[in-house]
Amino acid sequence: MHAIIADWNEKGIQTRTGKYWRQATLRSIMLNRAMLGETVVGVIGWEPIIDAETFERLTALITSPSMKVRHSPGVEGGKYTMGGRNLSRWMRPVGV
């Protein structure tokens, strides 16, 4: 996730509130069931961004204890940096 937000921030892509991206912001979006088109759990309000299987795999990856960063003194980074993993293989648009 660090690489994604670093790229977006470098390109000047801001959040909808006009702020720089943070790992916690992107993580909360990626874990939000709104990506499945849900307005509340189980109630579909719009076309999903990703399918349920992909969402469950992504959630498992992001919340896995093995992805939690163990900080050493002087190390920068967020709680969940994804260790430089390429998330594109986990996130496929619906219908692809």
Short mmCIF file of the C-alpha atoms (twelve columns), coordinates in Angstrom:
data_MODEL
# 
_entry.id   MODEL 
# 
loop_
_atom_site.group_PDB 
_atom_site.id 
_atom_site.type_symbol 
_atom_site.label_atom_id 
_atom_site.label_alt_id 
_atom_site.label_comp_id 
_atom_site.label_asym_id 
_atom_site.label_seq_id 
_atom_site.Cartn_x 
_atom_site.Cartn_y 
_atom_site.Cartn_z 
_atom_site.pdbx_PDB_model_num 
ATOM 1  C CA . MET A 1  0.000   0.000   0.000   1 
ATOM 2  C CA . HIS A 2  2.921   2.301   0.673   1 
ATOM 3  C CA . ALA A 3  3.904   2.285   -3.006  1 
ATOM 4  C CA . ILE A 4  0.343   3.137   -4.070  1 
ATOM 5  C CA . ILE A 5  -0.035  6.107   -1.737  1 
ATOM 6  C CA . ALA A 6  3.483   7.338   -2.447  1 
ATOM 7  C CA . ASP A 7  2.662   7.317   -6.178  1 
ATOM 8  C CA . TRP A 8  -0.676  9.087   -5.705  1 
ATOM 9  C CA . ASN A 9  0.816   11.708  -3.382  1 
ATOM 10 C CA . GLU A 10 3.730   12.303  -5.765  1 
ATOM 11 C CA . LYS A 11 1.267   12.806  -8.646  1 
ATOM 12 C CA . GLY A 12 -0.812  15.216  -6.566  1 
ATOM 13 C CA . ILE A 13 -3.852  12.913  -6.422  1 
ATOM 14 C CA . GLN A 14 -5.677  13.904  -3.257  1 
ATOM 15 C CA . THR A 15 -8.437  12.362  -1.189  1 
ATOM 16 C CA . ARG A 16 -11.960 13.669  -1.662  1 
ATOM 17 C CA . THR A 17 -11.318 16.032  1.258   1 
ATOM 18 C CA . GLY A 18 -8.259  17.460  -0.524  1 
ATOM 19 C CA . LYS A 19 -5.655  15.824  1.722   1 
ATOM 20 C CA . TYR A 20 -2.663  13.637  1.028   1 
ATOM 21 C CA . TRP A 21 -3.198  9.889   1.078   1 
ATOM 22 C CA . ARG A 22 -2.209  7.863   4.130   1 
ATOM 23 C CA . GLN A 23 -1.997  4.105   4.448   1 
ATOM 24 C CA . ALA A 24 -4.800  4.098   7.022   1 
ATOM 25 C CA . THR A 25 -7.075  5.980   4.599   1 
ATOM 26 C CA . LEU A 26 -6.477  3.576   1.720   1 
ATOM 27 C CA . ARG A 27 -6.741  0.558   4.031   1 
ATOM 28 C CA . SER A 28 -10.127 1.662   5.366   1 
ATOM 29 C CA . ILE A 29 -11.428 2.162   1.810   1 
ATOM 30 C CA . MET A 30 -10.184 -1.250  0.715   1 
ATOM 31 C CA . LEU A 31 -11.885 -2.896  3.707   1 
ATOM 32 C CA . ASN A 32 -15.170 -1.043  3.211   1 
ATOM 33 C CA . ARG A 33 -18.041 -3.259  2.044   1 
ATOM 34 C CA . ALA A 34 -19.175 -0.365  -0.148  1 
ATOM 35 C CA . MET A 35 -16.743 -1.835  -2.693  1 
ATOM 36 C CA . LEU A 36 -19.307 -4.642  -2.975  1 
ATOM 37 C CA . GLY A 37 -22.034 -2.090  -3.689  1 
ATOM 38 C CA . GLU A 38 -23.483 -2.430  -0.195  1 
ATOM 39 C CA . THR A 39 -25.088 0.481   1.623   1 
ATOM 40 C CA . VAL A 40 -25.365 -1.673  4.760   1 
ATOM 41 C CA . VAL A 41 -24.327 -5.306  5.149   1 
ATOM 42 C CA . GLY A 42 -26.268 -7.343  2.625   1 
ATOM 43 C CA . VAL A 43 -28.162 -4.422  1.016   1 
ATOM 44 C CA . ILE A 44 -26.973 -3.644  -2.509  1 
ATOM 45 C CA . GLY A 45 -27.292 0.016   -3.474  1 
ATOM 46 C CA . TRP A 46 -25.082 0.251   -6.584  1 
ATOM 47 C CA . GLU A 47 -22.920 -1.744  -8.970  1 
ATOM 48 C CA . PRO A 48 -20.035 -3.409  -7.072  1 
ATOM 49 C CA . ILE A 49 -16.457 -2.339  -7.767  1 
ATOM 50 C CA . ILE A 50 -15.101 -5.837  -7.062  1 
ATOM 51 C CA . ASP A 51 -16.759 -9.215  -6.635  1 
ATOM 52 C CA . ALA A 52 -17.332 -10.825 -3.222  1 
ATOM 53 C CA . GLU A 53 -14.621 -13.470 -3.638  1 
ATOM 54 C CA . THR A 54 -11.982 -10.854 -4.476  1 
ATOM 55 C CA . PHE A 55 -13.144 -8.674  -1.575  1 
ATOM 56 C CA . GLU A 56 -12.820 -11.590 0.867   1 
ATOM 57 C CA . ARG A 57 -9.329  -12.439 -0.436  1 
ATOM 58 C CA . LEU A 58 -8.268  -8.794  -0.214  1 
ATOM 59 C CA . THR A 59 -9.667  -8.496  3.315   1 
ATOM 60 C CA . ALA A 60 -7.823  -11.653 4.389   1 
ATOM 61 C CA . LEU A 61 -4.576  -10.335 2.896   1 
ATOM 62 C CA . ILE A 62 -4.837  -6.862  4.402   1 
ATOM 63 C CA . THR A 63 -5.869  -8.051  7.880   1 
ATOM 64 C CA . SER A 64 -3.440  -10.965 8.053   1 
ATOM 65 C CA . PRO A 65 -1.228  -10.762 11.147  1 
ATOM 66 C CA . SER A 66 1.740   -11.575 8.891   1 
ATOM 67 C CA . MET A 67 1.226   -8.219  7.123   1 
ATOM 68 C CA . LYS A 68 1.499   -6.255  10.343  1 
ATOM 69 C CA . VAL A 69 4.738   -4.285  10.417  1 
ATOM 70 C CA . ARG A 70 6.944   -4.754  13.432  1 
ATOM 71 C CA . HIS A 71 8.753   -1.458  13.951  1 
ATOM 72 C CA . SER A 72 12.358  -1.065  14.923  1 
ATOM 73 C CA . PRO A 73 13.724  2.231   16.237  1 
ATOM 74 C CA . GLY A 74 14.097  4.686   13.368  1 
ATOM 75 C CA . VAL A 75 11.876  2.761   10.935  1 
ATOM 76 C CA . GLU A 76 9.178   4.761   9.211   1 
ATOM 77 C CA . GLY A 77 5.949   3.342   7.880   1 
ATOM 78 C CA . GLY A 78 2.409   2.470   8.808   1 
ATOM 79 C CA . LYS A 79 0.963   -0.413  10.707  1 
ATOM 80 C CA . TYR A 80 0.099   -2.315  7.502   1 
ATOM 81 C CA . THR A 81 2.523   -1.614  4.657   1 
ATOM 82 C CA . MET A 82 1.880   -4.848  2.690   1 
ATOM 83 C CA . GLY A 83 5.601   -5.417  2.395   1 
ATOM 84 C CA . GLY A 84 5.759   -4.034  -1.149  1 
ATOM 85 C CA . ARG A 85 3.277   -6.605  -2.454  1 
ATOM 86 C CA . ASN A 86 1.577   -6.053  -5.768  1 
ATOM 87 C CA . LEU A 87 -2.154  -5.905  -4.985  1 
ATOM 88 C CA . SER A 88 -3.206  -5.940  -8.647  1 
ATOM 89 C CA . ARG A 89 -3.375  -9.742  -8.640  1 
ATOM 90 C CA . TRP A 90 -5.838  -9.575  -5.741  1 
ATOM 91 C CA . MET A 91 -8.018  -6.809  -7.121  1 
ATOM 92 C CA . ARG A 92 -9.785  -7.626  -10.357 1 
ATOM 93 C CA . PRO A 93 -12.643 -5.402  -11.550 1 
ATOM 94 C CA . VAL A 94 -16.021 -7.121  -11.699 1 
ATOM 95 C CA . GLY A 95 -16.574 -8.964  -14.953 1 
ATOM 96 C CA . VAL A 96 -12.886 -9.328  -15.793 1 
# 
